[in-house]
Amino acid sequence: MEKKVLLLRAVHTLFAIYFISCIFYIYYAVIVARFNLVLIIAIVSLIIEGVLVFILNGGDCPLIHIQKKLDDPIPFFNLFLPDHLAKKATPFFTNVTFLGLILLVIRFLLK
């Protein structure tokens, strides 16, 4: 496999880990009722990701364009999940994010 493809997959994985960590932090903040700079960074990061993915790129990761240029035929989530689950990964993470944000609002309204 070409080094550029491996590098792109590694970068993509790091982005995924970062954004999943942001989602986890939102739930952590809900549980411990913590509102701090890290939470703000997590929320802003997820908003920026959402704008890039859904509004500016029609639901696709912006890195897909680089992936296509490198002739990498395997979509990111298919590297880790079977096809039927990989197709559901983006909607799953979107729903989990929205649920976390709703819980966060409720938590701080009840505080």
Biotite code that builds the C-alpha atoms (Angstrom):
import biotite.structure as struc

atoms = struc.array([
    struc.Atom([0.000, 0.000, 0.000], chain_id="A", res_id=1, res_name="MET", atom_name="CA", element="C"),
    struc.Atom([1.188, 3.466, -0.849], chain_id="A", res_id=2, res_name="GLU", atom_name="CA", element="C"),
    struc.Atom([2.687, 5.569, 1.946], chain_id="A", res_id=3, res_name="LYS", atom_name="CA", element="C"),
    struc.Atom([0.381, 8.497, 1.158], chain_id="A", res_id=4, res_name="LYS", atom_name="CA", element="C"),
    struc.Atom([-2.690, 6.313, 1.639], chain_id="A", res_id=5, res_name="VAL", atom_name="CA", element="C"),
    struc.Atom([-1.371, 5.043, 4.979], chain_id="A", res_id=6, res_name="LEU", atom_name="CA", element="C"),
    struc.Atom([-0.604, 8.599, 6.068], chain_id="A", res_id=7, res_name="LEU", atom_name="CA", element="C"),
    struc.Atom([-4.092, 9.757, 5.124], chain_id="A", res_id=8, res_name="LEU", atom_name="CA", element="C"),
    struc.Atom([-5.641, 6.842, 7.010], chain_id="A", res_id=9, res_name="ARG", atom_name="CA", element="C"),
    struc.Atom([-3.511, 7.659, 10.055], chain_id="A", res_id=10, res_name="ALA", atom_name="CA", element="C"),
    struc.Atom([-4.525, 11.334, 9.938], chain_id="A", res_id=11, res_name="VAL", atom_name="CA", element="C"),
    struc.Atom([-8.163, 10.366, 9.451], chain_id="A", res_id=12, res_name="HIS", atom_name="CA", element="C"),
    struc.Atom([-7.939, 8.036, 12.444], chain_id="A", res_id=13, res_name="THR", atom_name="CA", element="C"),
    struc.Atom([-6.472, 10.813, 14.591], chain_id="A", res_id=14, res_name="LEU", atom_name="CA", element="C"),
    struc.Atom([-9.324, 13.132, 13.583], chain_id="A", res_id=15, res_name="PHE", atom_name="CA", element="C"),
    struc.Atom([-11.848, 10.411, 14.406], chain_id="A", res_id=16, res_name="ALA", atom_name="CA", element="C"),
    struc.Atom([-10.280, 9.797, 17.815], chain_id="A", res_id=17, res_name="ILE", atom_name="CA", element="C"),
    struc.Atom([-10.312, 13.538, 18.522], chain_id="A", res_id=18, res_name="TYR", atom_name="CA", element="C"),
    struc.Atom([-13.976, 13.990, 17.569], chain_id="A", res_id=19, res_name="PHE", atom_name="CA", element="C"),
    struc.Atom([-15.082, 10.868, 19.444], chain_id="A", res_id=20, res_name="ILE", atom_name="CA", element="C"),
    struc.Atom([-13.187, 12.201, 22.460], chain_id="A", res_id=21, res_name="SER", atom_name="CA", element="C"),
    struc.Atom([-15.122, 15.464, 22.111], chain_id="A", res_id=22, res_name="CYS", atom_name="CA", element="C"),
    struc.Atom([-18.383, 13.511, 22.178], chain_id="A", res_id=23, res_name="ILE", atom_name="CA", element="C"),
    struc.Atom([-17.261, 11.566, 25.245], chain_id="A", res_id=24, res_name="PHE", atom_name="CA", element="C"),
    struc.Atom([-16.294, 14.813, 26.977], chain_id="A", res_id=25, res_name="TYR", atom_name="CA", element="C"),
    struc.Atom([-19.781, 16.210, 26.463], chain_id="A", res_id=26, res_name="ILE", atom_name="CA", element="C"),
    struc.Atom([-21.231, 13.179, 28.252], chain_id="A", res_id=27, res_name="TYR", atom_name="CA", element="C"),
    struc.Atom([-18.609, 13.497, 30.979], chain_id="A", res_id=28, res_name="TYR", atom_name="CA", element="C"),
    struc.Atom([-19.582, 17.153, 31.431], chain_id="A", res_id=29, res_name="ALA", atom_name="CA", element="C"),
    struc.Atom([-23.227, 16.120, 31.714], chain_id="A", res_id=30, res_name="VAL", atom_name="CA", element="C"),
    struc.Atom([-22.433, 13.541, 34.405], chain_id="A", res_id=31, res_name="ILE", atom_name="CA", element="C"),
    struc.Atom([-20.192, 15.776, 36.540], chain_id="A", res_id=32, res_name="VAL", atom_name="CA", element="C"),
    struc.Atom([-21.982, 19.056, 35.723], chain_id="A", res_id=33, res_name="ALA", atom_name="CA", element="C"),
    struc.Atom([-18.801, 20.672, 34.492], chain_id="A", res_id=34, res_name="ARG", atom_name="CA", element="C"),
    struc.Atom([-18.816, 23.670, 32.178], chain_id="A", res_id=35, res_name="PHE", atom_name="CA", element="C"),
    struc.Atom([-15.299, 24.703, 31.244], chain_id="A", res_id=36, res_name="ASN", atom_name="CA", element="C"),
    struc.Atom([-13.017, 25.649, 28.380], chain_id="A", res_id=37, res_name="LEU", atom_name="CA", element="C"),
    struc.Atom([-12.475, 22.015, 27.361], chain_id="A", res_id=38, res_name="VAL", atom_name="CA", element="C"),
    struc.Atom([-16.228, 21.584, 26.964], chain_id="A", res_id=39, res_name="LEU", atom_name="CA", element="C"),
    struc.Atom([-16.454, 24.734, 24.859], chain_id="A", res_id=40, res_name="ILE", atom_name="CA", element="C"),
    struc.Atom([-13.596, 23.506, 22.652], chain_id="A", res_id=41, res_name="ILE", atom_name="CA", element="C"),
    struc.Atom([-15.305, 20.116, 22.275], chain_id="A", res_id=42, res_name="ALA", atom_name="CA", element="C"),
    struc.Atom([-18.625, 21.694, 21.296], chain_id="A", res_id=43, res_name="ILE", atom_name="CA", element="C"),
    struc.Atom([-17.058, 24.180, 18.882], chain_id="A", res_id=44, res_name="VAL", atom_name="CA", element="C"),
    struc.Atom([-14.967, 21.396, 17.310], chain_id="A", res_id=45, res_name="SER", atom_name="CA", element="C"),
    struc.Atom([-18.071, 19.272, 16.737], chain_id="A", res_id=46, res_name="LEU", atom_name="CA", element="C"),
    struc.Atom([-19.963, 22.233, 15.291], chain_id="A", res_id=47, res_name="ILE", atom_name="CA", element="C"),
    struc.Atom([-17.121, 22.968, 12.874], chain_id="A", res_id=48, res_name="ILE", atom_name="CA", element="C"),
    struc.Atom([-16.974, 19.290, 11.903], chain_id="A", res_id=49, res_name="GLU", atom_name="CA", element="C"),
    struc.Atom([-20.734, 19.254, 11.380], chain_id="A", res_id=50, res_name="GLY", atom_name="CA", element="C"),
    struc.Atom([-20.625, 22.331, 9.168], chain_id="A", res_id=51, res_name="VAL", atom_name="CA", element="C"),
    struc.Atom([-17.761, 20.890, 7.115], chain_id="A", res_id=52, res_name="LEU", atom_name="CA", element="C"),
    struc.Atom([-19.348, 17.468, 6.740], chain_id="A", res_id=53, res_name="VAL", atom_name="CA", element="C"),
    struc.Atom([-23.053, 18.200, 6.382], chain_id="A", res_id=54, res_name="PHE", atom_name="CA", element="C"),
    struc.Atom([-23.375, 21.747, 5.096], chain_id="A", res_id=55, res_name="ILE", atom_name="CA", element="C"),
    struc.Atom([-20.272, 22.229, 2.962], chain_id="A", res_id=56, res_name="LEU", atom_name="CA", element="C"),
    struc.Atom([-19.688, 18.648, 1.850], chain_id="A", res_id=57, res_name="ASN", atom_name="CA", element="C"),
    struc.Atom([-23.137, 17.067, 1.527], chain_id="A", res_id=58, res_name="GLY", atom_name="CA", element="C"),
    struc.Atom([-22.674, 14.533, 4.316], chain_id="A", res_id=59, res_name="GLY", atom_name="CA", element="C"),
    struc.Atom([-19.237, 13.315, 3.274], chain_id="A", res_id=60, res_name="ASP", atom_name="CA", element="C"),
    struc.Atom([-15.989, 13.784, 5.134], chain_id="A", res_id=61, res_name="CYS", atom_name="CA", element="C"),
    struc.Atom([-13.872, 16.496, 3.498], chain_id="A", res_id=62, res_name="PRO", atom_name="CA", element="C"),
    struc.Atom([-10.954, 14.043, 3.437], chain_id="A", res_id=63, res_name="LEU", atom_name="CA", element="C"),
    struc.Atom([-12.822, 11.883, 0.922], chain_id="A", res_id=64, res_name="ILE", atom_name="CA", element="C"),
    struc.Atom([-11.619, 14.157, -1.866], chain_id="A", res_id=65, res_name="HIS", atom_name="CA", element="C"),
    struc.Atom([-7.993, 13.479, -0.931], chain_id="A", res_id=66, res_name="ILE", atom_name="CA", element="C"),
    struc.Atom([-8.791, 9.781, -0.583], chain_id="A", res_id=67, res_name="GLN", atom_name="CA", element="C"),
    struc.Atom([-10.203, 9.685, -4.115], chain_id="A", res_id=68, res_name="LYS", atom_name="CA", element="C"),
    struc.Atom([-7.135, 11.484, -5.508], chain_id="A", res_id=69, res_name="LYS", atom_name="CA", element="C"),
    struc.Atom([-4.965, 8.821, -3.884], chain_id="A", res_id=70, res_name="LEU", atom_name="CA", element="C"),
    struc.Atom([-7.130, 6.025, -5.341], chain_id="A", res_id=71, res_name="ASP", atom_name="CA", element="C"),
    struc.Atom([-7.889, 4.616, -1.896], chain_id="A", res_id=72, res_name="ASP", atom_name="CA", element="C"),
    struc.Atom([-11.055, 2.561, -2.504], chain_id="A", res_id=73, res_name="PRO", atom_name="CA", element="C"),
    struc.Atom([-11.904, 1.820, 1.140], chain_id="A", res_id=74, res_name="ILE", atom_name="CA", element="C"),
    struc.Atom([-14.065, 4.377, 2.970], chain_id="A", res_id=75, res_name="PRO", atom_name="CA", element="C"),
    struc.Atom([-12.790, 5.216, 6.449], chain_id="A", res_id=76, res_name="PHE", atom_name="CA", element="C"),
    struc.Atom([-15.381, 3.423, 8.582], chain_id="A", res_id=77, res_name="PHE", atom_name="CA", element="C"),
    struc.Atom([-15.064, 0.320, 6.375], chain_id="A", res_id=78, res_name="ASN", atom_name="CA", element="C"),
    struc.Atom([-11.521, -0.024, 7.667], chain_id="A", res_id=79, res_name="LEU", atom_name="CA", element="C"),
    struc.Atom([-12.945, -0.909, 11.086], chain_id="A", res_id=80, res_name="PHE", atom_name="CA", element="C"),
    struc.Atom([-16.540, -2.000, 10.538], chain_id="A", res_id=81, res_name="LEU", atom_name="CA", element="C"),
    struc.Atom([-18.485, -4.295, 8.214], chain_id="A", res_id=82, res_name="PRO", atom_name="CA", element="C"),
    struc.Atom([-20.249, -2.459, 5.388], chain_id="A", res_id=83, res_name="ASP", atom_name="CA", element="C"),
    struc.Atom([-23.738, -2.494, 6.914], chain_id="A", res_id=84, res_name="HIS", atom_name="CA", element="C"),
    struc.Atom([-22.421, -0.863, 10.121], chain_id="A", res_id=85, res_name="LEU", atom_name="CA", element="C"),
    struc.Atom([-20.002, 1.489, 8.355], chain_id="A", res_id=86, res_name="ALA", atom_name="CA", element="C"),
    struc.Atom([-22.906, 3.063, 6.474], chain_id="A", res_id=87, res_name="LYS", atom_name="CA", element="C"),
    struc.Atom([-24.627, 3.778, 9.792], chain_id="A", res_id=88, res_name="LYS", atom_name="CA", element="C"),
    struc.Atom([-21.572, 5.234, 11.560], chain_id="A", res_id=89, res_name="ALA", atom_name="CA", element="C"),
    struc.Atom([-22.067, 8.880, 10.578], chain_id="A", res_id=90, res_name="THR", atom_name="CA", element="C"),
    struc.Atom([-25.783, 8.946, 11.485], chain_id="A", res_id=91, res_name="PRO", atom_name="CA", element="C"),
    struc.Atom([-24.966, 7.132, 14.732], chain_id="A", res_id=92, res_name="PHE", atom_name="CA", element="C"),
    struc.Atom([-22.296, 9.625, 15.786], chain_id="A", res_id=93, res_name="PHE", atom_name="CA", element="C"),
    struc.Atom([-24.538, 12.528, 14.739], chain_id="A", res_id=94, res_name="THR", atom_name="CA", element="C"),
    struc.Atom([-27.403, 11.239, 16.893], chain_id="A", res_id=95, res_name="ASN", atom_name="CA", element="C"),
    struc.Atom([-25.104, 10.527, 19.838], chain_id="A", res_id=96, res_name="VAL", atom_name="CA", element="C"),
    struc.Atom([-23.710, 14.068, 19.572], chain_id="A", res_id=97, res_name="THR", atom_name="CA", element="C"),
    struc.Atom([-27.148, 15.687, 19.456], chain_id="A", res_id=98, res_name="PHE", atom_name="CA", element="C"),
    struc.Atom([-28.337, 13.586, 22.395], chain_id="A", res_id=99, res_name="LEU", atom_name="CA", element="C"),
    struc.Atom([-25.280, 14.635, 24.400], chain_id="A", res_id=100, res_name="GLY", atom_name="CA", element="C"),
    struc.Atom([-25.903, 18.298, 23.617], chain_id="A", res_id=101, res_name="LEU", atom_name="CA", element="C"),
    struc.Atom([-29.566, 17.996, 24.599], chain_id="A", res_id=102, res_name="ILE", atom_name="CA", element="C"),
    struc.Atom([-28.604, 16.300, 27.868], chain_id="A", res_id=103, res_name="LEU", atom_name="CA", element="C"),
    struc.Atom([-26.021, 19.020, 28.469], chain_id="A", res_id=104, res_name="LEU", atom_name="CA", element="C"),
    struc.Atom([-28.631, 21.767, 28.049], chain_id="A", res_id=105, res_name="VAL", atom_name="CA", element="C"),
    struc.Atom([-31.053, 19.928, 30.346], chain_id="A", res_id=106, res_name="ILE", atom_name="CA", element="C"),
    struc.Atom([-28.320, 19.366, 32.950], chain_id="A", res_id=107, res_name="ARG", atom_name="CA", element="C"),
    struc.Atom([-27.420, 23.027, 33.092], chain_id="A", res_id=108, res_name="PHE", atom_name="CA", element="C"),
    struc.Atom([-31.039, 24.200, 33.057], chain_id="A", res_id=109, res_name="LEU", atom_name="CA", element="C"),
    struc.Atom([-31.680, 22.018, 36.111], chain_id="A", res_id=110, res_name="LEU", atom_name="CA", element="C"),
    struc.Atom([-28.502, 23.122, 37.877], chain_id="A", res_id=111, res_name="LYS", atom_name="CA", element="C"),
])
